[in-house]
Amino acid sequence: MFEAGKSGNPRGRPKGSFGGRIQALAVLDRMLARSKNKRLLERALETEFKADPMKFFKTVCMPLLPKESKVTVDNDGIVEWKSLVEAFPRAGVSVAPAAEEREEGGAFSHG
C-alpha cells in the first residue's frame, strides 16, 4: 500500500489551489465582513460571555490566542499580548493590526 517515508502525492498541491480549511475561512471572512453579521455575532458573543465568563474565555478566547506569545504588563496593569511574530518581527514584514482593531482599543491591546 504505502511505503514509509515516501509521499503519496510527490508533486504536492497544485499552485494556486487552496485546501478546504482555507476556503472555509475565506467564506467565513467574507460573511463576517458584512455589518449585519458583525452585529449578530457581537450580540451572540456577549450573551455567551454574560452566561459564563470563564467558560467563554476557555472555549472562545483561548483557542484564538497564539500558542506561543509574549505578554507584557505596563504600570497601569494593562496586558499587552503579542504573538512571537509581532514581538520579534522580521525586517519588511508588517504585523500591524487592522485599522478597525486599533480604533476599538480596549483593556486588552493587540500591539
MOPAC internal coordinates of N, CA, C and O (Angstrom, degrees):
PM7 1SCF
backbone

  N    0.0000 0     0.00 0     0.00 0    0    0    0
  C    1.4415 1     0.00 0     0.00 0    1    0    0
  C    1.5194 1   111.81 1     0.00 0    2    1    0
  O    1.2310 1   120.03 1    93.53 1    3    2    1
  N    1.3462 1   117.55 1   -86.47 1    3    2    1
  C    1.4610 1   122.18 1  -179.71 1    5    3    2
  C    1.5153 1   109.33 1  -110.62 1    6    5    3
  O    1.2310 1   120.80 1   -39.83 1    7    6    5
  N    1.3152 1   116.08 1   140.17 1    7    6    5
  C    1.4514 1   120.94 1   175.57 1    9    7    6
  C    1.5234 1   108.61 1   -93.75 1   10    9    7
  O    1.2310 1   120.25 1   -47.25 1   11   10    9
  N    1.3251 1   117.13 1   132.75 1   11   10    9
  C    1.4568 1   121.55 1   178.85 1   13   11   10
  C    1.5230 1   109.88 1   -60.35 1   14   13   11
  O    1.2310 1   120.78 1   -47.15 1   15   14   13
  N    1.3279 1   116.12 1   132.85 1   15   14   13
  C    1.4516 1   121.76 1   177.30 1   17   15   14
  C    1.5112 1   115.47 1    80.22 1   18   17   15
  O    1.2310 1   120.07 1  -175.54 1   19   18   17
  N    1.3267 1   117.46 1     4.46 1   19   18   17
  C    1.4655 1   120.56 1  -179.95 1   21   19   18
  C    1.5248 1   109.18 1  -118.46 1   22   21   19
  O    1.2310 1   120.85 1   -51.14 1   23   22   21
  N    1.3339 1   115.98 1   128.86 1   23   22   21
  C    1.4577 1   121.29 1  -177.65 1   25   23   22
  C    1.5208 1   110.94 1   -69.27 1   26   25   23
  O    1.2310 1   120.99 1   -40.79 1   27   26   25
  N    1.3206 1   115.72 1   139.21 1   27   26   25
  C    1.4603 1   120.86 1   174.06 1   29   27   26
  C    1.5169 1   111.52 1   -78.84 1   30   29   27
  O    1.2310 1   120.65 1   169.57 1   31   30   29
  N    1.3357 1   116.36 1   -10.43 1   31   30   29
  C    1.4557 1   121.89 1   179.30 1   33   31   30
  C    1.5371 1   107.66 1  -137.22 1   34   33   31
  O    1.2310 1   120.31 1  -104.98 1   35   34   33
  N    1.3398 1   117.00 1    75.02 1   35   34   33
  C    1.4601 1   119.78 1  -173.03 1   37   35   34
  C    1.5152 1   114.75 1   -62.35 1   38   37   35
  O    1.2310 1   119.13 1   155.01 1   39   38   37
  N    1.3140 1   119.27 1   -24.99 1   39   38   37
  C    1.4693 1   121.29 1   178.97 1   41   39   38
  C    1.5291 1   111.71 1   -83.56 1   42   41   39
  O    1.2310 1   119.96 1   165.07 1   43   42   41
  N    1.2991 1   117.68 1   -14.93 1   43   42   41
  C    1.4588 1   121.21 1  -179.73 1   45   43   42
  C    1.5133 1   112.39 1    74.53 1   46   45   43
  O    1.2310 1   121.35 1     6.82 1   47   46   45
  N    1.3287 1   115.01 1  -173.18 1   47   46   45
  C    1.4540 1   121.43 1   179.45 1   49   47   46
  C    1.5245 1   109.09 1   -70.35 1   50   49   47
  O    1.2310 1   120.13 1   -40.93 1   51   50   49
  N    1.3346 1   117.35 1   139.07 1   51   50   49
  C    1.4702 1   119.68 1   178.84 1   53   51   50
  C    1.5271 1   111.13 1   -60.23 1   54   53   51
  O    1.2310 1   120.36 1   -36.92 1   55   54   53
  N    1.3328 1   116.91 1   143.08 1   55   54   53
  C    1.4657 1   120.77 1   178.58 1   57   55   54
  C    1.5170 1   110.13 1   -58.94 1   58   57   55
  O    1.2310 1   121.39 1   -40.35 1   59   58   57
  N    1.3362 1   114.95 1   139.65 1   59   58   57
  C    1.4534 1   120.09 1   178.32 1   61   59   58
  C    1.5133 1   114.06 1    86.58 1   62   61   59
  O    1.2310 1   119.98 1   171.26 1   63   62   61
  N    1.3387 1   117.65 1    -8.74 1   63   62   61
  C    1.4624 1   119.17 1   178.45 1   65   63   62
  C    1.5249 1   109.04 1   -93.58 1   66   65   63
  O    1.2310 1   120.82 1   -24.20 1   67   66   65
  N    1.3055 1   116.04 1   155.80 1   67   66   65
  C    1.4540 1   121.37 1  -179.08 1   69   67   66
  C    1.5093 1   109.13 1  -128.13 1   70   69   67
  O    1.2310 1   121.37 1   -32.87 1   71   70   69
  N    1.3245 1   114.98 1   147.13 1   71   70   69
  C    1.4492 1   120.93 1   177.52 1   73   71   70
  C    1.5198 1   111.30 1   -73.17 1   74   73   71
  O    1.2310 1   120.92 1   -10.15 1   75   74   73
  N    1.3055 1   115.85 1   169.85 1   75   74   73
  C    1.4559 1   121.82 1  -178.33 1   77   75   74
  C    1.5111 1   113.88 1   -59.78 1   78   77   75
  O    1.2310 1   120.09 1   141.52 1   79   78   77
  N    1.3387 1   117.44 1   -38.48 1   79   78   77
  C    1.4599 1   120.44 1  -178.57 1   81   79   78
  C    1.5239 1   110.30 1   -65.56 1   82   81   79
  O    1.2310 1   120.00 1   137.54 1   83   82   81
  N    1.3233 1   117.60 1   -42.46 1   83   82   81
  C    1.4676 1   120.68 1   179.34 1   85   83   82
  C    1.5272 1   110.09 1   -65.67 1   86   85   83
  O    1.2310 1   120.45 1   139.62 1   87   86   85
  N    1.3202 1   116.75 1   -40.38 1   87   86   85
  C    1.4642 1   120.08 1   178.31 1   89   87   86
  C    1.5217 1   110.96 1   -64.22 1   90   89   87
  O    1.2310 1   120.49 1   138.38 1   91   90   89
  N    1.3240 1   116.66 1   -41.62 1   91   90   89
  C    1.4669 1   120.65 1   179.37 1   93   91   90
  C    1.5281 1   110.59 1   -64.13 1   94   93   91
  O    1.2310 1   119.97 1   138.99 1   95   94   93
  N    1.3329 1   117.67 1   -41.01 1   95   94   93
  C    1.4568 1   120.72 1   178.49 1   97   95   94
  C    1.5214 1   111.62 1   -66.20 1   98   97   95
  O    1.2310 1   120.01 1   145.10 1   99   98   97
  N    1.3252 1   117.58 1   -34.90 1   99   98   97
  C    1.4678 1   120.94 1   177.35 1  101   99   98
  C    1.5240 1   110.22 1   -65.30 1  102  101   99
  O    1.2310 1   120.34 1   138.27 1  103  102  101
  N    1.3276 1   116.95 1   -41.73 1  103  102  101
  C    1.4682 1   121.01 1   177.90 1  105  103  102
  C    1.5329 1   109.76 1   -64.65 1  106  105  103
  O    1.2310 1   120.62 1   135.39 1  107  106  105
  N    1.3264 1   116.41 1   -44.61 1  107  106  105
  C    1.4641 1   120.76 1   179.18 1  109  107  106
  C    1.5268 1   110.72 1   -61.92 1  110  109  107
  O    1.2310 1   120.39 1   138.75 1  111  110  109
  N    1.3279 1   116.86 1   -41.25 1  111  110  109
  C    1.4615 1   121.18 1   178.77 1  113  111  110
  C    1.5238 1   110.95 1   -61.26 1  114  113  111
  O    1.2310 1   120.31 1   135.13 1  115  114  113
  N    1.3215 1   117.01 1   -44.87 1  115  114  113
  C    1.4773 1   119.83 1   178.70 1  117  115  114
  C    1.5254 1   110.74 1   -64.50 1  118  117  115
  O    1.2310 1   120.66 1   138.70 1  119  118  117
  N    1.3194 1   116.35 1   -41.30 1  119  118  117
  C    1.4549 1   120.59 1  -179.03 1  121  119  118
  C    1.5337 1   111.18 1   -63.70 1  122  121  119
  O    1.2310 1   120.54 1   136.53 1  123  122  121
  N    1.3382 1   116.57 1   -43.47 1  123  122  121
  C    1.4610 1   120.53 1  -177.90 1  125  123  122
  C    1.5122 1   112.97 1   -76.65 1  126  125  123
  O    1.2310 1   119.74 1   168.77 1  127  126  125
  N    1.3228 1   118.10 1   -11.23 1  127  126  125
  C    1.4588 1   121.43 1   177.42 1  129  127  126
  C    1.5320 1   111.58 1   -74.39 1  130  129  127
  O    1.2310 1   120.44 1   162.57 1  131  130  129
  N    1.3066 1   116.76 1   -17.43 1  131  130  129
  C    1.4683 1   120.25 1   179.74 1  133  131  130
  C    1.5331 1   109.72 1   -75.66 1  134  133  131
  O    1.2310 1   120.36 1   -48.90 1  135  134  133
  N    1.3226 1   116.91 1   131.10 1  135  134  133
  C    1.4664 1   122.14 1  -176.01 1  137  135  134
  C    1.5251 1   112.71 1   -54.55 1  138  137  135
  O    1.2310 1   120.33 1   135.91 1  139  138  137
  N    1.3196 1   116.98 1   -44.09 1  139  138  137
  C    1.4678 1   120.95 1  -179.20 1  141  139  138
  C    1.5277 1   110.47 1   -59.90 1  142  141  139
  O    1.2310 1   120.46 1   137.64 1  143  142  141
  N    1.3263 1   116.73 1   -42.36 1  143  142  141
  C    1.4583 1   120.42 1  -179.07 1  145  143  142
  C    1.5232 1   111.68 1   -70.18 1  146  145  143
  O    1.2310 1   120.06 1   145.34 1  147  146  145
  N    1.3317 1   117.48 1   -34.66 1  147  146  145
  C    1.4660 1   120.69 1   176.24 1  149  147  146
  C    1.5219 1   110.05 1   -60.51 1  150  149  147
  O    1.2310 1   120.94 1   135.41 1  151  150  149
  N    1.3451 1   115.80 1   -44.59 1  151  150  149
  C    1.4725 1   119.70 1  -179.71 1  153  151  150
  C    1.5274 1   110.77 1   -64.80 1  154  153  151
  O    1.2310 1   120.23 1   138.17 1  155  154  153
  N    1.3270 1   117.17 1   -41.83 1  155  154  153
  C    1.4689 1   120.60 1   178.21 1  157  155  154
  C    1.5225 1   111.18 1   -61.63 1  158  157  155
  O    1.2310 1   120.89 1   134.92 1  159  158  157
  N    1.3213 1   115.91 1   -45.08 1  159  158  157
  C    1.4632 1   120.63 1   179.95 1  161  159  158
  C    1.5213 1   110.60 1   -63.88 1  162  161  159
  O    1.2310 1   120.41 1   137.60 1  163  162  161
  N    1.3217 1   116.82 1   -42.40 1  163  162  161
  C    1.4605 1   120.28 1   179.84 1  165  163  162
  C    1.5305 1   111.00 1   -60.68 1  166  165  163
  O    1.2310 1   120.46 1   136.16 1  167  166  165
  N    1.3150 1   116.72 1   -43.84 1  167  166  165
  C    1.4796 1   120.06 1   178.93 1  169  167  166
  C    1.5243 1   110.91 1   -64.09 1  170  169  167
  O    1.2310 1   120.43 1   137.42 1  171  170  169
  N    1.3236 1   116.78 1   -42.58 1  171  170  169
  C    1.4670 1   120.57 1  -179.29 1  173  171  170
  C    1.5263 1   110.60 1   -64.72 1  174  173  171
  O    1.2310 1   120.36 1   136.89 1  175  174  173
  N    1.3306 1   116.92 1   -43.11 1  175  174  173
  C    1.4608 1   120.13 1   178.91 1  177  175  174
  C    1.5223 1   111.25 1   -64.45 1  178  177  175
  O    1.2310 1   120.64 1   139.30 1  179  178  177
  N    1.3232 1   116.37 1   -40.70 1  179  178  177
  C    1.4637 1   119.56 1   179.31 1  181  179  178
  C    1.5295 1   111.03 1   -64.37 1  182  181  179
  O    1.2310 1   120.40 1   139.90 1  183  182  181
  N    1.3116 1   116.85 1   -40.10 1  183  182  181
  C    1.4714 1   120.86 1   177.57 1  185  183  182
  C    1.5266 1   110.79 1   -60.51 1  186  185  183
  O    1.2310 1   120.48 1   134.02 1  187  186  185
  N    1.3376 1   116.69 1   -45.98 1  187  186  185
  C    1.4671 1   120.95 1   178.88 1  189  187  186
  C    1.5201 1   111.43 1   -64.21 1  190  189  187
  O    1.2310 1   120.65 1   139.90 1  191  190  189
  N    1.3256 1   116.36 1   -40.10 1  191  190  189
  C    1.4597 1   120.44 1   179.43 1  193  191  190
  C    1.5262 1   110.95 1   -62.79 1  194  193  191
  O    1.2310 1   120.56 1   133.34 1  195  194  193
  N    1.3204 1   116.53 1   -46.66 1  195  194  193
  C    1.4741 1   120.81 1  -178.92 1  197  195  194
  C    1.5198 1   111.75 1   -64.29 1  198  197  195
  O    1.2310 1   120.24 1   146.61 1  199  198  197
  N    1.3300 1   117.14 1   -33.39 1  199  198  197
  C    1.4620 1   120.56 1  -179.13 1  201  199  198
  C    1.5286 1   111.58 1   -67.37 1  202  201  199
  O    1.2310 1   119.91 1   139.67 1  203  202  201
  N    1.3316 1   117.77 1   -40.33 1  203  202  201
  C    1.4616 1   121.07 1  -177.85 1  205  203  202
  C    1.5320 1   108.86 1  -161.28 1  206  205  203
  O    1.2310 1   120.30 1   -91.74 1  207  206  205
  N    1.3512 1   117.03 1    88.26 1  207  206  205
  C    1.4697 1   120.01 1  -175.50 1  209  207  206
  C    1.5319 1   114.17 1   -56.41 1  210  209  207
  O    1.2310 1   119.65 1   139.63 1  211  210  209
  N    1.3291 1   118.28 1   -40.37 1  211  210  209
  C    1.4597 1   119.95 1  -178.09 1  213  211  210
  C    1.5303 1   111.17 1   -68.29 1  214  213  211
  O    1.2310 1   120.62 1   137.13 1  215  214  213
  N    1.3214 1   116.41 1   -42.87 1  215  214  213
  C    1.4681 1   119.67 1   176.80 1  217  215  214
  C    1.5258 1   109.80 1   -61.55 1  218  217  215
  O    1.2310 1   120.48 1   138.62 1  219  218  217
  N    1.3240 1   116.69 1   -41.38 1  219  218  217
  C    1.4643 1   121.56 1   178.54 1  221  219  218
  C    1.5277 1   110.20 1   -59.25 1  222  221  219
  O    1.2310 1   120.91 1   133.89 1  223  222  221
  N    1.3282 1   115.87 1   -46.11 1  223  222  221
  C    1.4643 1   119.81 1  -179.53 1  225  223  222
  C    1.5269 1   110.38 1   -61.90 1  226  225  223
  O    1.2310 1   120.51 1   134.80 1  227  226  225
  N    1.3294 1   116.63 1   -45.20 1  227  226  225
  C    1.4647 1   120.47 1  -177.28 1  229  227  226
  C    1.5257 1   112.82 1   -69.48 1  230  229  227
  O    1.2310 1   120.14 1   140.58 1  231  230  229
  N    1.3283 1   117.35 1   -39.42 1  231  230  229
  C    1.4703 1   119.67 1  -173.60 1  233  231  230
  C    1.5167 1   114.59 1   -94.46 1  234  233  231
  O    1.2310 1   119.93 1   156.86 1  235  234  233
  N    1.3397 1   117.75 1   -23.14 1  235  234  233
  C    1.4654 1   120.27 1  -178.57 1  237  235  234
  C    1.5266 1   111.01 1  -109.20 1  238  237  235
  O    1.2310 1   120.50 1   127.05 1  239  238  237
  N    1.3270 1   116.65 1   -52.95 1  239  238  237
  C    1.4722 1   120.10 1  -174.60 1  241  239  238
  C    1.5246 1   113.02 1   -72.39 1  242  241  239
  O    1.2310 1   120.09 1   130.12 1  243  242  241
  N    1.3107 1   117.43 1   -49.88 1  243  242  241
  C    1.4672 1   120.15 1  -174.92 1  245  243  242
  C    1.5278 1   113.17 1   -57.94 1  246  245  243
  O    1.2310 1   118.80 1   135.75 1  247  246  245
  N    1.3363 1   119.90 1   -44.25 1  247  246  245
  C    1.4664 1   118.06 1   178.76 1  249  247  246
  C    1.5283 1   113.71 1   -63.70 1  250  249  247
  O    1.2310 1   119.78 1   158.48 1  251  250  249
  N    1.3217 1   118.03 1   -21.52 1  251  250  249
  C    1.4638 1   121.31 1   179.81 1  253  251  250
  C    1.5251 1   112.98 1   -82.97 1  254  253  251
  O    1.2310 1   120.44 1   158.10 1  255  254  253
  N    1.3246 1   116.77 1   -21.90 1  255  254  253
  C    1.4619 1   120.63 1  -178.43 1  257  255  254
  C    1.5247 1   110.10 1   -76.35 1  258  257  255
  O    1.2310 1   120.24 1   -33.83 1  259  258  257
  N    1.3175 1   117.15 1   146.17 1  259  258  257
  C    1.4584 1   119.01 1   176.97 1  261  259  258
  C    1.5200 1   110.31 1   -64.56 1  262  261  259
  O    1.2310 1   120.47 1   -34.26 1  263  262  261
  N    1.3308 1   116.71 1   145.74 1  263  262  261
  C    1.4594 1   120.15 1   179.51 1  265  263  262
  C    1.5254 1   110.99 1   -65.94 1  266  265  263
  O    1.2310 1   120.60 1   146.71 1  267  266  265
  N    1.3220 1   116.45 1   -33.29 1  267  266  265
  C    1.4538 1   121.44 1   177.98 1  269  267  266
  C    1.5231 1   107.84 1  -116.72 1  270  269  267
  O    1.2310 1   120.66 1   -57.29 1  271  270  269
  N    1.3266 1   116.35 1   122.71 1  271  270  269
  C    1.4547 1   118.62 1  -178.38 1  273  271  270
  C    1.5176 1   110.47 1  -149.61 1  274  273  271
  O    1.2310 1   121.77 1   -13.37 1  275  274  273
  N    1.3018 1   114.23 1   166.63 1  275  274  273
  C    1.4521 1   122.55 1   175.28 1  277  275  274
  C    1.5221 1   106.56 1  -114.16 1  278  277  275
  O    1.2310 1   120.61 1   -51.55 1  279  278  277
  N    1.3135 1   116.44 1   128.45 1  279  278  277
  C    1.4640 1   120.81 1  -178.56 1  281  279  278
  C    1.5197 1   108.13 1  -116.82 1  282  281  279
  O    1.2310 1   120.84 1   -47.40 1  283  282  281
  N    1.3245 1   116.00 1   132.60 1  283  282  281
  C    1.4586 1   120.66 1   174.30 1  285  283  282
  C    1.5173 1   108.39 1  -126.04 1  286  285  283
  O    1.2310 1   121.06 1   -33.55 1  287  286  285
  N    1.3231 1   115.58 1   146.45 1  287  286  285
  C    1.4616 1   121.51 1   177.96 1  289  287  286
  C    1.5211 1   106.84 1  -122.87 1  290  289  287
  O    1.2310 1   120.66 1   -56.98 1  291  290  289
  N    1.3408 1   116.35 1   123.02 1  291  290  289
  C    1.4565 1   118.37 1  -179.46 1  293  291  290
  C    1.5275 1   110.28 1   -84.94 1  294  293  291
  O    1.2310 1   120.22 1    -0.23 1  295  294  293
  N    1.3098 1   117.19 1   179.77 1  295  294  293
  C    1.4735 1   122.16 1  -176.57 1  297  295  294
  C    1.5190 1   113.21 1   -61.74 1  298  297  295
  O    1.2310 1   120.26 1   155.39 1  299  298  297
  N    1.3493 1   117.11 1   -24.61 1  299  298  297
  C    1.4581 1   120.46 1   179.45 1  301  299  298
  C    1.5207 1   111.97 1   -85.52 1  302  301  299
  O    1.2310 1   120.05 1   179.57 1  303  302  301
  N    1.3402 1   117.50 1    -0.43 1  303  302  301
  C    1.4540 1   121.26 1   179.91 1  305  303  302
  C    1.5153 1   113.25 1    83.85 1  306  305  303
  O    1.2310 1   120.21 1  -167.94 1  307  306  305
  N    1.3299 1   117.20 1    12.06 1  307  306  305
  C    1.4645 1   120.11 1   179.35 1  309  307  306
  C    1.5224 1   108.82 1   -81.59 1  310  309  307
  O    1.2310 1   120.92 1   -52.11 1  311  310  309
  N    1.3236 1   115.84 1   127.89 1  311  310  309
  C    1.4582 1   122.06 1  -179.04 1  313  311  310
  C    1.5176 1   109.36 1   -88.38 1  314  313  311
  O    1.2310 1   120.75 1   -47.86 1  315  314  313
  N    1.3235 1   116.17 1   132.14 1  315  314  313
  C    1.4555 1   121.01 1   176.48 1  317  315  314
  C    1.5220 1   107.65 1  -118.63 1  318  317  315
  O    1.2310 1   120.50 1   -63.47 1  319  318  317
  N    1.3406 1   116.65 1   116.53 1  319  318  317
  C    1.4566 1   122.52 1   178.15 1  321  319  318
  C    1.5146 1   108.36 1   -94.72 1  322  321  319
  O    1.2310 1   120.53 1   -44.71 1  323  322  321
  N    1.3019 1   116.58 1   135.29 1  323  322  321
  C    1.4578 1   120.97 1   174.27 1  325  323  322
  C    1.5188 1   107.66 1  -136.41 1  326  325  323
  O    1.2310 1   121.06 1   -47.75 1  327  326  325
  N    1.3183 1   115.58 1   132.25 1  327  326  325
  C    1.4544 1   117.69 1   171.83 1  329  327  326
  C    1.5196 1   106.40 1   -68.92 1  330  329  327
  O    1.2310 1   120.28 1   -18.10 1  331  330  329
  N    1.3095 1   117.07 1   161.90 1  331  330  329
  C    1.4490 1   119.44 1   179.46 1  333  331  330
  C    1.5214 1   111.30 1   -60.80 1  334  333  331
  O    1.2310 1   120.27 1   149.93 1  335  334  333
  N    1.3256 1   117.09 1   -30.07 1  335  334  333
  C    1.4600 1   121.08 1   177.49 1  337  335  334
  C    1.5201 1   109.58 1   -64.73 1  338  337  335
  O    1.2310 1   120.41 1   138.92 1  339  338  337
  N    1.3361 1   116.81 1   -41.08 1  339  338  337
  C    1.4649 1   120.68 1   178.82 1  341  339  338
  C    1.5225 1   111.44 1   -72.80 1  342  341  339
  O    1.2310 1   120.56 1   140.68 1  343  342  341
  N    1.3283 1   116.54 1   -39.32 1  343  342  341
  C    1.4618 1   121.00 1  -176.44 1  345  343  342
  C    1.5233 1   111.74 1   -68.69 1  346  345  343
  O    1.2310 1   120.76 1   145.63 1  347  346  345
  N    1.3220 1   116.15 1   -34.37 1  347  346  345
  C    1.4593 1   121.04 1  -178.08 1  349  347  346
  C    1.5231 1   109.36 1  -132.41 1  350  349  347
  O    1.2310 1   120.03 1  -113.51 1  351  350  349
  N    1.3538 1   117.54 1    66.49 1  351  350  349
  C    1.4669 1   120.00 1  -175.98 1  353  351  350
  C    1.5215 1   112.47 1   -67.68 1  354  353  351
  O    1.2310 1   121.53 1   -30.56 1  355  354  353
  N    1.3162 1   114.68 1   149.44 1  355  354  353
  C    1.4625 1   120.66 1   174.08 1  357  355  354
  C    1.5177 1   107.89 1   -82.16 1  358  357  355
  O    1.2310 1   120.35 1   -27.91 1  359  358  357
  N    1.2943 1   116.94 1   152.09 1  359  358  357
  C    1.4625 1   121.64 1  -179.85 1  361  359  358
  C    1.5171 1   110.18 1   -57.63 1  362  361  359
  O    1.2310 1   120.61 1   -47.15 1  363  362  361
  N    1.3263 1   116.43 1   132.85 1  363  362  361
  C    1.4554 1   121.36 1   175.79 1  365  363  362
  C    1.5129 1   114.94 1    83.40 1  366  365  363
  O    1.2310 1   119.44 1  -179.15 1  367  366  365
  N    1.3422 1   118.68 1     0.85 1  367  366  365
  C    1.4590 1   121.16 1  -179.71 1  369  367  366
  C    1.5175 1   108.45 1  -106.37 1  370  369  367
  O    1.2310 1   120.41 1   -61.87 1  371  370  369
  N    1.3347 1   116.82 1   118.13 1  371  370  369
  C    1.4590 1   121.37 1  -178.67 1  373  371  370
  C    1.5117 1   110.15 1   -86.89 1  374  373  371
  O    1.2310 1   120.42 1   -50.22 1  375  374  373
  N    1.3351 1   116.81 1   129.78 1  375  374  373
  C    1.4561 1   121.32 1   176.21 1  377  375  374
  C    1.5145 1   110.70 1  -126.02 1  378  377  375
  O    1.2310 1   120.21 1  -158.67 1  379  378  377
  N    1.3294 1   117.21 1    21.33 1  379  378  377
  C    1.4592 1   121.19 1  -179.66 1  381  379  378
  C    1.5209 1   109.71 1   -64.84 1  382  381  379
  O    1.2310 1   119.91 1   -39.29 1  383  382  381
  N    1.3432 1   117.77 1   140.71 1  383  382  381
  C    1.4539 1   120.04 1   178.05 1  385  383  382
  C    1.5213 1   111.23 1   -65.88 1  386  385  383
  O    1.2310 1   120.88 1   -22.04 1  387  386  385
  N    1.2947 1   115.91 1   157.96 1  387  386  385
  C    1.4628 1   121.33 1   177.20 1  389  387  386
  C    1.5229 1   109.20 1   -59.50 1  390  389  387
  O    1.2310 1   120.82 1   -26.60 1  391  390  389
  N    1.3137 1   116.04 1   153.40 1  391  390  389
  C    1.4644 1   121.27 1  -178.54 1  393  391  390
  C    1.5192 1   110.81 1   -55.13 1  394  393  391
  O    1.2310 1   120.43 1   141.30 1  395  394  393
  N    1.3288 1   116.78 1   -38.70 1  395  394  393
  C    1.4594 1   121.27 1  -178.85 1  397  395  394
  C    1.5252 1   110.67 1   -61.68 1  398  397  395
  O    1.2310 1   119.60 1   138.82 1  399  398  397
  N    1.3547 1   118.38 1   -41.18 1  399  398  397
  C    1.4558 1   121.79 1   179.22 1  401  399  398
  C    1.5287 1   110.23 1   -66.01 1  402  401  399
  O    1.2310 1   120.05 1   139.03 1  403  402  401
  N    1.3439 1   117.52 1   -40.97 1  403  402  401
  C    1.4620 1   120.73 1  -179.37 1  405  403  402
  C    1.5213 1   110.76 1   -64.42 1  406  405  403
  O    1.2310 1   120.32 1   141.50 1  407  406  405
  N    1.3398 1   117.00 1   -38.50 1  407  406  405
  C    1.4585 1   121.04 1  -177.05 1  409  407  406
  C    1.5169 1   111.94 1   -69.58 1  410  409  407
  O    1.2310 1   120.34 1   141.93 1  411  410  409
  N    1.3426 1   116.96 1   -38.07 1  411  410  409
  C    1.4613 1   120.05 1  -174.42 1  413  411  410
  C    1.5054 1   112.18 1   -73.87 1  414  413  411
  O    1.2310 1   119.80 1   144.98 1  415  414  413
  N    1.3593 1   117.99 1   -35.02 1  415  414  413
  C    1.4627 1   121.20 1   177.50 1  417  415  414
  C    1.5035 1   112.00 1    56.81 1  418  417  415
  O    1.2310 1   120.20 1    37.64 1  419  418  417
  N    1.3271 1   117.23 1  -142.36 1  419  418  417
  C    1.4526 1   121.42 1   178.89 1  421  419  418
  C    1.5125 1   110.59 1   120.58 1  422  421  419
  O    1.2310 1   120.60 1     4.56 1  423  422  421
  N    1.3162 1   116.45 1  -175.44 1  423  422  421
  C    1.4663 1   122.07 1  -177.56 1  425  423  422
  C    1.5157 1   111.43 1   -67.32 1  426  425  423
  O    1.2310 1   119.97 1   148.57 1  427  426  425
  N    1.2997 1   117.66 1   -31.43 1  427  426  425
  C    1.4528 1   120.80 1  -179.07 1  429  427  426
  C    1.5132 1   108.42 1  -106.81 1  430  429  427
  O    1.2310 1   121.01 1   -62.41 1  431  430  429
  N    1.3164 1   115.67 1   117.59 1  431  430  429
  C    1.4517 1   121.05 1  -179.68 1  433  431  430
  C    1.5102 1   109.71 1   -96.28 1  434  433  431
  O    1.2310 1   120.07 1   -38.17 1  435  434  433
  N    1.3060 1   117.47 1   141.83 1  435  434  433
  C    1.4560 1   121.32 1   179.24 1  437  435  434
  C    1.5111 1   111.78 1  -102.55 1  438  437  435
  O    1.2310 1   120.31 1  -154.67 1  439  438  437
  N    1.3191 1   117.02 1    25.33 1  439  438  437
  C    1.4630 1   122.84 1   174.32 1  441  439  438
  C    1.4496 1   112.35 1    73.05 1  442  441  439
  O    1.2310 1   120.10 1   180.00 1  443  442  441

